Amino acid sequence: MIDLLHTLVERYGLLAVFAGCLAEGESAAIFGGFFAHQRVFDVWATVAVTFTGAFLGDTALFLAGRRFADHPRVLALRSRPGFSQAHGMVERHPNIFILSNRFIWGLRMVGGVAAGLSSVSVPRFLTLNAASALAWACIFVSIGYFFGLGAEHLIGDALVKHQRLLIGLALAAAVALTGLGVGRRYLRKRAR
């Protein structure tokens, strides 16, 4: 079973990293960086896939806000906590907001739609989004890569296949659970 999972990670892992980075994706990017350190994925391919997923995900949210403002899914995002603040921030400080939006957990989806509903031009958004996505991809893939380096020092130089897979999956789960916990705490605090 472990060999099958490892084979799936080798064959389809970068596709999973790409899909994970389309949305909130920090855990997918870290997961990719970990496996890049373990030489399961190429480092530069991992950064490229992470960048592409993050860039396309935020661009899709921007375009959804711009072109489908009255669609039920966009309306649902607009009713989320923090949307009005995100929209106000993007109108007051568009460059700073677009560059930092993806680094604020829980605001990425709402922020992309808010940017689409703002007065920011499409070329300006695409340029700033590309810069932000590249920085984000490099940072989070590096975190995973250096976590792999730390795991190698703890476990030994030669991580066997199943150890790589289990550590990578545990890393992705830990990041996802931490993000969910922080997000829930933030939403509870905002609700009060």
C-alpha positions in Angstrom: 0.0 0.0 0.0 2.8 2.4 0.9 4.5 1.6 -2.4 1.3 2.4 -4.3 1.0 5.7 -2.5 4.6 6.6 -3.2 4.1 5.8 -6.9 1.1 8.0 -7.0 3.0 10.9 -5.3 5.8 10.5 -7.8 3.5 10.5 -10.8 0.7 12.9 -9.8 2.2 14.8 -6.9 3.0 18.0 -8.8 -0.6 17.9 -10.2 -1.8 17.7 -6.6 0.5 20.6 -5.6 -0.9 22.6 -8.5 -4.5 21.9 -7.6 -3.8 22.7 -3.9 -2.2 26.0 -4.9 -5.3 27.1 -6.9 -7.1 27.7 -3.5 -5.5 28.5 -0.2 -2.5 26.2 -1.0 0.1 26.8 1.7 0.1 23.2 2.7 0.4 22.0 -0.9 3.3 24.3 -1.5 5.1 23.1 1.6 4.3 19.5 0.7 5.9 20.1 -2.7 9.0 21.7 -1.2 9.4 18.8 1.2 9.3 16.3 -1.7 11.6 18.5 -3.8 14.2 18.2 -1.0 13.7 14.4 -1.1 14.3 14.5 -4.8 10.9 13.1 -5.6 10.1 16.4 -7.4 12.4 18.8 -9.2 12.8 22.0 -7.2 12.3 24.4 -10.1 9.3 22.4 -11.4 7.8 22.6 -7.9 8.3 26.3 -7.8 6.8 26.7 -11.3 3.8 24.6 -10.5 3.2 26.3 -7.2 3.5 29.8 -8.8 1.2 28.8 -11.7 -1.5 27.4 -9.4 -1.4 30.4 -7.1 -1.4 32.9 -10.0 -4.2 31.2 -11.9 -6.3 30.7 -8.7 -6.2 34.4 -7.7 -6.6 35.5 -11.3 -9.8 33.4 -11.6 -11.1 34.9 -8.4 -10.3 38.4 -9.7 -12.1 37.7 -13.0 -15.1 36.1 -11.1 -15.5 39.4 -9.2 -15.0 41.4 -12.3 -17.3 39.5 -14.7 -19.8 37.6 -12.5 -20.5 40.0 -9.6 -24.1 38.8 -9.3 -23.5 35.1 -9.6 -24.6 33.1 -6.4 -21.1 31.8 -5.7 -19.6 35.3 -6.0 -22.4 36.7 -3.8 -21.6 34.0 -1.2 -17.9 35.1 -1.1 -19.1 38.7 -0.8 -21.1 37.8 2.2 -18.2 36.2 4.0 -16.7 37.9 7.1 -14.0 40.3 6.2 -15.2 41.0 2.6 -16.1 44.6 3.2 -12.8 45.3 5.0 -10.9 43.6 2.1 -12.8 45.7 -0.5 -12.1 48.9 1.4 -8.4 48.0 1.7 -8.1 47.2 -2.0 -9.7 50.6 -2.9 -7.4 52.5 -0.5 -4.1 50.7 -1.0 -4.5 48.5 -4.1 -0.8 47.7 -4.7 -0.1 46.7 -1.0 -3.3 44.8 -0.8 -2.8 42.7 -4.0 0.9 42.0 -3.1 0.0 40.9 0.5 -3.5 39.3 0.1 -2.3 35.8 -0.5 -0.1 35.9 2.7 -3.1 36.6 4.9 -4.7 33.2 5.8 -8.4 33.1 5.1 -8.5 36.3 3.1 -7.2 35.0 -0.2 -10.5 34.0 -1.8 -12.4 37.0 -0.5 -9.5 39.3 -1.4 -9.4 38.1 -5.0 -13.1 38.8 -5.5 -12.8 42.2 -3.7 -10.0 43.1 -6.1 -12.2 42.1 -9.1 -14.9 44.4 -7.8 -12.5 47.3 -7.3 -11.3 49.9 -9.7 -7.9 48.1 -10.2 -7.2 47.5 -13.9 -6.7 44.0 -15.2 -3.0 44.6 -16.3 -2.2 46.1 -13.0 -3.7 43.2 -11.1 -2.0 40.6 -13.3 1.4 42.3 -12.8 1.1 42.6 -9.0 -0.5 39.1 -8.8 2.4 37.6 -10.7 5.0 39.2 -8.4 3.1 38.2 -5.3 2.6 34.6 -6.5 6.3 34.2 -7.3 7.3 35.5 -3.9 4.7 33.2 -2.2 5.8 30.2 -4.2 9.4 30.7 -3.4 8.8 31.2 0.3 6.4 28.3 0.9 8.3 25.8 -1.3 11.5 26.9 0.7 9.8 26.2 4.0 8.9 22.7 2.8 12.4 22.2 1.4 14.1 23.2 4.7 11.6 21.1 6.7 12.9 18.2 4.6 16.4 19.1 5.5 15.5 19.1 9.1 13.7 15.8 8.9 16.8 14.4 7.2 19.0 15.5 10.1 16.6 14.0 12.6 16.0 10.7 10.8 19.3 10.2 9.0 20.7 10.8 5.5 18.8 8.1 3.7 15.0 8.5 4.2 13.4 5.4 2.7 10.3 5.7 0.5 7.7 5.1 3.1 9.3 7.5 5.6 9.3 10.3 3.0 5.7 9.7 2.2 4.5 9.6 5.8 6.6 12.6 6.8 5.3 14.6 3.8 1.7 13.7 4.5 2.1 14.5 8.2 3.6 17.8 7.3 0.8 18.7 4.9 -1.8 17.6 7.6 -0.1 19.7 10.3 0.0 22.8 8.1 -3.6 22.4 7.1 -4.8 21.8 10.7 -2.8 24.8 11.9 -4.3 27.0 9.2 -7.8 25.8 10.0 -7.3 26.4 13.8 -5.9 29.9 13.2 -8.7 30.6 10.7 -11.5 29.4 13.1 -10.0 31.4 16.0 -9.9 34.5 13.8 -13.5 34.1 12.6 -14.7 33.5 16.2 -12.9 36.6 17.3 -14.4 38.6 14.5 -17.9 37.3 15.3 -17.6 38.6 18.9 
